[in-house]
Amino acid sequence: MELDSKNIAISRKQIAGEVPMVATEIIDGCLYTGLFGSLDSSRMQAIVDMLTALCEGKNSRIVIIDLGNVEVIDTAVATHLTKLAQVLKMIGVKTIFCGIKGLLARTMVTSGIALDDLNTVRDMKAALDLSYADLGYKLIKSD
């Protein structure tokens, strides 16, 4: 029996709809979102809208934005990311970016994107450590 690849292959666009992101609440007050694939201005606007609504609906105080699976970024998208952080800050949500790869970092810096107000950490573990501390949680090893 021959399989038709058109019937079994599902693109990332179909999985995520038009918005290349996943989001979940990690603990009370902390939302995680992972962005993936190629981002463009229209998708970034949808991400801003969805993430703002999610943060308001969940009463989030912190959102972790993981960029570790982002394949391509340009100057416009880098600008959208900083504006996303500003929008969230205005509604009382602290943004922590993690997983920024060298290429993304270079794009943002060479584009003149202001990084002064952005909370950036190396990876998800560091983002969790920071968010737990900000929310007053302390992880302890159980016996």
N, CA, C and O of each residue as an XYZ file, in Angstrom:
572
protein
N       0.842     -1.175      0.000
C       0.000      0.000      0.000
C       0.885      1.235      0.000
O       1.792      1.352      0.825
N       0.633      2.137     -0.900
C       1.430      3.342     -1.029
C       0.753      4.491     -0.280
O      -0.438      4.749     -0.452
N       1.560      5.187      0.572
C       1.025      6.314      1.331
C       1.194      7.610      0.548
O       2.221      7.839     -0.090
N       0.204      8.419      0.608
C       0.253      9.722     -0.035
C       0.724     10.735      1.004
O       0.025     10.987      1.986
N       1.907     11.320      0.793
C       2.473     12.236      1.783
C       1.590     13.462      2.008
O       1.679     14.101      3.056
N       0.749     13.794      1.049
C      -0.152     14.935      1.220
C      -1.173     14.658      2.320
O      -1.641     15.590      2.974
N      -1.521     13.399      2.531
C      -2.539     13.049      3.513
C      -1.980     12.876      4.923
O      -2.731     12.967      5.894
N      -0.683     12.629      5.053
C      -0.150     12.394      6.389
C       0.716     13.532      6.915
O       0.927     13.624      8.124
N       1.210     14.379      6.065
C       2.066     15.472      6.512
C       1.218     16.641      6.988
O       0.280     17.067      6.313
N       1.563     17.146      8.155
C       0.872     18.305      8.699
C       1.920     19.388      8.909
O       2.925     19.171      9.586
N       1.682     20.535      8.333
C       2.655     21.613      8.451
C       2.530     22.296      9.807
O       1.497     22.194     10.470
N       3.588     22.993     10.214
C       3.550     23.772     11.450
C       2.434     24.808     11.389
O       1.796     25.108     12.398
N       2.206     25.349     10.201
C       1.155     26.350     10.053
C      -0.199     25.739     10.402
O      -1.018     26.390     11.050
N      -0.450     24.480      9.976
C      -1.714     23.832     10.290
C      -1.811     23.517     11.780
O      -2.883     23.651     12.370
N      -0.711     23.103     12.391
C      -0.716     22.763     13.806
C      -1.002     24.000     14.643
O      -1.812     23.950     15.569
N      -0.353     25.097     14.328
C      -0.462     26.306     15.139
C      -1.456     27.312     14.586
O      -1.580     28.411     15.127
N      -2.165     26.964     13.522
C      -3.021     27.950     12.894
C      -2.127     28.968     12.211
O      -1.136     28.604     11.578
N      -2.465     30.214     12.334
C      -1.650     31.265     11.732
C      -0.629     31.842     12.705
O       0.183     32.686     12.326
N      -0.665     31.392     13.952
C       0.209     31.960     14.965
C       1.195     30.899     15.449
O       0.791     29.911     16.063
N       2.496     31.100     15.173
C       3.492     30.097     15.543
C       3.915     30.207     17.001
O       5.027     30.639     17.306
N       3.006     29.808     17.908
C       3.338     29.852     19.333
C       2.515     28.839     20.100
O       1.422     28.451     19.687
N       3.060     28.428     21.207
C       2.327     27.632     22.183
C       2.359     28.420     23.484
O       3.298     29.180     23.719
N       1.359     28.253     24.326
C       1.333     28.982     25.597
C       0.688     28.121     26.668
O      -0.276     27.398     26.412
N       1.239     28.210     27.879
C       0.679     27.481     29.005
C       1.019     28.207     30.299
O       2.020     28.919     30.384
N       0.180     28.016     31.297
C       0.454     28.597     32.601
C       1.319     27.620     33.382
O       0.935     26.464     33.563
N       2.482     28.067     33.845
C       3.406     27.205     34.574
C       2.991     27.100     36.034
O       2.838     26.001     36.566
N       2.812     28.231     36.669
C       2.303     28.339     38.036
C       1.415     29.569     38.074
O       1.390     30.350     37.123
N       0.685     29.744     39.168
C      -0.166     30.926     39.287
C       0.677     32.174     39.067
O       1.684     32.380     39.745
N       0.264     32.998     38.125
C       0.931     34.253     37.862
C       2.029     34.200     36.825
O       2.591     35.236     36.471
N       2.355     32.996     36.321
C       3.457     32.871     35.359
C       3.011     32.088     34.131
O       2.585     30.937     34.228
N       3.116     32.729     32.990
C       2.738     32.143     31.708
C       3.993     31.892     30.882
O       4.907     32.716     30.859
N       4.029     30.755     30.211
C       5.145     30.418     29.320
C       4.629     30.403     27.894
O       3.548     29.881     27.623
N       5.402     30.975     26.982
C       5.085     30.842     25.573
C       6.359     30.543     24.801
O       7.396     31.171     25.014
N       6.263     29.599     23.927
C       7.367     29.270     23.038
C       6.991     29.659     21.621
O       5.960     29.234     21.101
N       7.828     30.464     21.008
C       7.622     30.835     19.610
C       8.494     29.938     18.760
O       9.560     29.507     19.200
N       8.051     29.653     17.542
C       8.834     28.766     16.684
C       8.645     29.128     15.223
O       7.709     29.831     14.843
N       9.574     28.619     14.417
C       9.473     28.809     12.978
C       9.932     30.181     12.532
O      10.720     30.844     13.208
N       9.434     30.589     11.401
C       9.754     31.899     10.838
C       8.687     32.893     11.270
O       7.491     32.646     11.114
N       9.124     33.995     11.804
C       8.192     35.022     12.251
C       8.197     36.178     11.269
O       9.244     36.549     10.739
N       7.027     36.744     11.028
C       6.930     37.948     10.210
C       6.033     38.938     10.940
O       5.476     38.622     11.991
N       5.896     40.124     10.387
C       5.161     41.191     11.070
C       3.701     40.846     11.335
O       3.191     41.157     12.411
N       3.019     40.218     10.395
C       1.599     39.902     10.610
C       1.443     38.842     11.698
O       0.532     38.925     12.522
N       2.317     37.861     11.702
C       2.260     36.839     12.754
C       2.614     37.445     14.110
O       2.021     37.087     15.128
N       3.575     38.359     14.123
C       3.938     38.998     15.380
C       2.776     39.804     15.936
O       2.574     39.828     17.150
N       2.011     40.462     15.080
C       0.853     41.216     15.565
C      -0.161     40.270     16.195
O      -0.758     40.594     17.222
N      -0.360     39.102     15.585
C      -1.277     38.112     16.156
C      -0.753     37.606     17.496
O      -1.532     37.383     18.423
N       0.566     37.426     17.602
C       1.167     36.985     18.866
C       0.966     38.042     19.942
O       0.611     37.711     21.074
N       1.185     39.299     19.609
C       0.979     40.394     20.567
C      -0.461     40.385     21.062
O      -0.708     40.479     22.264
N      -1.405     40.274     20.146
C      -2.824     40.276     20.515
C      -3.175     39.087     21.404
O      -3.814     39.249     22.444
N      -2.756     37.891     20.990
C      -3.090     36.682     21.750
C      -2.427     36.665     23.119
O      -3.059     36.315     24.116
N      -1.160     37.041     23.165
C      -0.432     36.997     24.431
C      -0.958     38.043     25.407
O      -1.040     37.786     26.608
N      -1.308     39.204     24.903
C      -1.888     40.240     25.762
C      -3.206     39.744     26.360
O      -3.443     39.893     27.559
N      -4.047     39.165     25.535
C      -5.329     38.640     26.016
C      -5.127     37.502     27.013
O      -5.833     37.431     28.019
N      -4.173     36.612     26.746
C      -3.899     35.510     27.672
C      -3.425     36.035     29.018
O      -3.889     35.573     30.061
N      -2.518     36.982     29.007
C      -1.995     37.542     30.255
C      -3.091     38.213     31.065
O      -3.128     38.092     32.290
N      -3.982     38.918     30.384
C      -5.089     39.561     31.085
C      -6.070     38.528     31.625
O      -6.542     38.647     32.755
N      -6.375     37.527     30.827
C      -7.330     36.497     31.238
C      -6.838     35.634     32.386
O      -7.635     35.191     33.213
N      -5.546     35.391     32.447
C      -4.968     34.542     33.500
C      -4.440     35.362     34.673
O      -3.922     34.799     35.637
N      -4.567     36.693     34.599
C      -3.994     37.574     35.616
C      -2.513     37.293     35.835
O      -2.044     37.235     36.971
N      -1.799     37.122     34.759
C      -0.374     36.809     34.833
C       0.421     38.029     35.271
O       0.105     39.165     34.917
N       1.455     37.762     36.047
C       2.381     38.817     36.460
C       3.691     38.716     35.695
O       4.427     39.695     35.567
N       3.975     37.506     35.184
C       5.212     37.256     34.447
C       4.882     36.403     33.231
O       4.043     35.506     33.301
N       5.548     36.687     32.117
C       5.467     35.812     30.952
C       6.890     35.515     30.485
O       7.710     36.417     30.312
N       7.154     34.240     30.288
C       8.436     33.792     29.749
C       8.229     33.560     28.258
O       7.350     32.799     27.856
N       9.047     34.224     27.442
C       8.969     34.055     25.996
C      10.231     33.345     25.538
O      11.325     33.907     25.581
N      10.067     32.106     25.101
C      11.182     31.264     24.678
C      11.368     31.404     23.170
O      10.472     31.083     22.389
N      12.542     31.889     22.774
C      12.841     32.093     21.354
C      13.793     31.032     20.817
O      14.336     31.183     19.722
N      13.998     29.968     21.573
C      14.954     28.932     21.194
C      14.629     28.204     19.904
O      15.531     27.647     19.279
N      13.377     28.189     19.487
C      12.982     27.482     18.261
C      12.614     28.419     17.119
O      12.015     27.992     16.132
N      12.967     29.684     17.250
C      12.707     30.637     16.171
C      13.789     30.471     15.116
O      14.981     30.559     15.412
N      13.364     30.231     13.891
C      14.305     29.964     12.802
C      14.843     31.229     12.153
O      16.032     31.316     11.847
N      13.967     32.215     11.942
C      14.347     33.413     11.208
C      13.763     34.629     11.911
O      12.629     34.611     12.388
N      14.566     35.684     11.962
C      14.083     36.941     12.540
C      14.666     38.085     11.708
O      15.805     38.014     11.248
N      13.879     39.124     11.526
C      14.395     40.303     10.825
C      14.218     41.517     11.729
O      13.735     41.398     12.855
N      14.602     42.658     11.238
C      14.560     43.885     12.033
C      13.142     44.206     12.496
O      12.938     44.599     13.645
N      12.169     44.041     11.616
C      10.778     44.350     11.974
C      10.287     43.446     13.098
O       9.615     43.912     14.018
N      10.615     42.162     13.032
C      10.192     41.219     14.072
C      10.908     41.520     15.382
O      10.296     41.456     16.448
N      12.186     41.844     15.319
C      12.928     42.203     16.523
C      12.283     43.418     17.197
O      12.181     43.478     18.422
N      11.857     44.371     16.391
C      11.169     45.549     16.924
C       9.847     45.152     17.568
O       9.499     45.659     18.634
N       9.106     44.246     16.926
C       7.841     43.757     17.495
C       8.067     43.089     18.851
O       7.252     43.250     19.759
N       9.161     42.345     18.998
C       9.437     41.675     20.271
C       9.637     42.691     21.395
O       9.135     42.505     22.503
N      10.365     43.754     21.108
C      10.565     44.766     22.148
C       9.263     45.510     22.440
O       8.991     45.861     23.588
N       8.471     45.746     21.419
C       7.184     46.407     21.635
C       6.230     45.498     22.405
O       5.434     45.978     23.213
N       6.304     44.191     22.160
C       5.507     43.238     22.928
C       5.844     43.363     24.411
O       4.944     43.416     25.249
N       7.114     43.409     24.733
C       7.529     43.556     26.130
C       7.003     44.864     26.718
O       6.606     44.904     27.883
N       6.998     45.931     25.921
C       6.490     47.222     26.397
C       4.982     47.175     26.638
O       4.489     47.706     27.633
N       4.254     46.536     25.718
C       2.797     46.401     25.877
C       2.491     45.629     27.152
O       1.645     46.038     27.948
N       3.181     44.513     27.339
C       2.934     43.700     28.526
C       3.309     44.449     29.799
O       2.616     44.340     30.811
N       4.382     45.196     29.756
C       4.791     45.984     30.924
C       3.703     46.992     31.303
O       3.445     47.230     32.483
N       3.078     47.575     30.292
C       2.032     48.572     30.552
C       0.806     47.968     31.226
O       0.070     48.676     31.915
N       0.575     46.667     31.037
C      -0.560     46.025     31.707
C      -0.112     45.275     32.962
O      -0.867     44.488     33.533
N       1.141     45.537     33.384
C       1.618     44.980     34.644
C       2.244     43.604     34.562
O       2.307     42.894     35.565
N       2.709     43.213     33.384
C       3.299     41.890     33.203
C       4.782     42.034     32.876
O       5.157     42.735     31.936
N       5.613     41.366     33.657
C       7.054     41.352     33.402
C       7.350     40.302     32.342
O       6.850     39.180     32.421
N       8.153     40.659     31.359
C       8.518     39.736     30.286
C       9.952     39.277     30.483
O      10.851     40.084     30.723
N      10.154     37.965     30.378
C      11.491     37.384     30.429
C      11.716     36.639     29.119
O      10.987     35.698     28.805
N      12.719     37.055     28.356
C      13.075     36.362     27.123
C      14.167     35.340     27.421
O      15.107     35.625     28.163
N      14.038     34.154     26.842
C      15.087     33.156     26.996
C      15.312     32.445     25.661
O      14.484     32.516     24.753
N      16.452     31.760     25.567
C      16.745     30.962     24.378
C      17.167     31.750     23.159
O      17.127     31.228     22.044
N      17.572     32.996     23.343
C      17.972     33.809     22.190
C      19.312     33.289     21.676
O      20.306     33.269     22.402
N      19.321     32.877     20.436
C      20.540     32.375     19.808
C      21.375     33.532     19.280
O      20.897     34.660     19.164
N      22.622     33.236     18.963
C      23.563     34.252     18.509
C      23.074     35.055     17.328
O      23.211     36.278     17.315
N      22.501     34.390     16.324
C      22.019     35.091     15.138
C      20.917     36.086     15.487
O      20.912     37.214     14.994
N      19.982     35.661     16.342
C      18.909     36.566     16.760
C      19.471     37.744     17.540
O      19.054     38.884     17.340
N      20.415     37.468     18.424
C      21.021     38.535     19.220
C      21.734     39.539     18.314
O      21.604     40.749     18.496
N      22.484     39.031     17.342
C      23.192     39.923     16.421
C      22.219     40.772     15.611
O      22.450     41.964     15.409
N      21.133     40.163     15.148
C      20.126     40.910     14.389
C      19.561     42.051     15.226
O      19.428     43.176     14.744
N      19.230     41.759     16.477
C      18.646     42.781     17.339
C      19.646     43.905     17.625
O      19.292     45.083     17.578
N      20.886     43.537     17.919
C      21.891     44.544     18.253
C      22.254     45.389     17.038
O      22.311     46.615     17.136
N      22.502     44.746     15.884
C      22.884     45.511     14.695
C      21.729     46.356     14.167
O      21.949     47.328     13.444
N      20.503     45.991     14.526
C      19.338     46.776     14.108
C      19.102     47.970     15.006
O      18.233     48.801     14.742
N      19.881     48.048     16.068
C      19.717     49.163     16.990
C      18.552     48.993     17.938
O      18.059     49.973     18.497
N      18.099     47.753     18.132
C      16.997     47.488     19.048
C      17.490     47.726     20.471
O      18.510     47.171     20.879
N      16.766     48.549     21.222
C      17.150     48.860     22.595
C      16.887     47.654     23.487
O      15.748     47.208     23.629
N      17.945     47.138     24.081
C      17.838     45.955     24.937
C      17.888     46.300     26.416
O      17.798     45.415     27.266
N      18.030     47.576     26.723
C      18.212     47.999     28.108
C      17.077     47.562     29.025
O      17.328     47.135     30.152
N      15.853     47.660     28.569
C      14.707     47.350     29.419
C      14.251     45.896     29.321
O      13.297     45.505     29.993
N      14.915     45.093     28.495
C      14.495     43.707     28.317
C      15.163     42.797     29.347
O      16.357     42.914     29.623
N      14.373     41.900     29.901
C      14.907     40.871     30.793
C      15.259     39.674     29.931
O      14.372     39.003     29.405
N      16.533     39.405     29.783
C      16.957     38.263     28.984
C      17.814     37.343     29.832
O      18.661     37.790     30.606
N      17.579     36.061     29.674
C      18.385     35.036     30.333
C      18.735     33.988     29.294
O      18.137     33.935     28.219
N      19.704     33.163     29.625
C      20.241     32.201     28.671
C      19.242     31.116     28.256
O      19.094     30.824     27.070
N      18.563     30.527     29.233
C      17.734     29.357     28.929
C      16.497     29.302     29.822
O      16.280     30.170     30.668
N      15.701     28.271     29.614
C      14.448     28.112     30.342
C      14.680     27.960     31.845
O      13.912     28.496     32.643
N      15.714     27.248     32.233
C      16.007     27.070     33.664
C      16.233     28.419     34.331
O      15.671     28.686     35.393
N      17.042     29.264     33.725
C      17.297     30.586     34.291
C      16.026     31.433     34.326
O      15.808     32.196     35.268
N      15.190     31.296     33.301
C      13.918     32.032     33.267
C      12.998     31.572     34.395
O      12.343     32.390     35.041
N      12.953     30.276     34.627
C      12.132     29.750     35.725
C      12.663     30.206     37.075
O      11.889     30.611     37.943
N      13.981     30.142     37.258
C      14.578     30.605     38.515
C      14.202     32.058     38.792
O      13.816     32.403     39.909
N      14.313     32.901     37.777
C      13.997     34.323     37.925
C      12.510     34.532     38.203
O      12.148     35.315     39.081
N      11.662     33.847     37.474
C      10.221     34.039     37.665
C       9.765     33.521     39.028
O       8.948     34.166     39.684
N      10.275     32.375     39.464
C       9.914     31.862     40.790
C      10.333     32.848     41.876
O       9.563     33.126     42.795
N      11.550     33.376     41.772
C      12.033     34.333     42.769
C      11.162     35.589     42.776
O      10.820     36.096     43.844
N      10.804     36.089     41.605
C       9.969     37.298     41.517
C       8.578     37.081     42.105
O       7.973     38.014     42.633
N       8.071     35.852     42.013
C       6.736     35.546     42.520
C       6.768     35.074     43.977
O       5.721     34.798     44.562
N       7.968     34.982     44.563
C       8.081     34.587     45.965
C       8.124     33.092     46.191
O       7.931     32.637     47.318
N       8.371     32.321     45.156
C       8.488     30.871     45.301
C       9.951     30.490     45.504
O      10.864     31.172     45.038
N      10.141     29.396     46.203
C      11.487     28.875     46.374
C      11.447     27.373     46.131
O      10.674     26.656     46.765
N      12.274     26.907     45.222
C      12.336     25.479     44.951
C      13.289     24.834     45.956
O      14.410     25.297     46.164
N      12.824     23.785     46.554
C      13.688     23.037     47.459
C      13.695     21.578     47.062
O      12.715     21.056     46.530
N      14.805     20.932     47.324
C      14.942     19.525     46.995
C      14.194     18.705     48.051
O      14.387     18.893     49.252
N      13.348     17.803     47.585
C      12.643     16.939     48.519
C      13.524     15.757     48.890
O      14.428     15.371     48.148
N      13.243     15.203     50.037
C      14.062     14.063     50.500
C      13.698     12.787     49.827
O      14.294     11.748     50.110
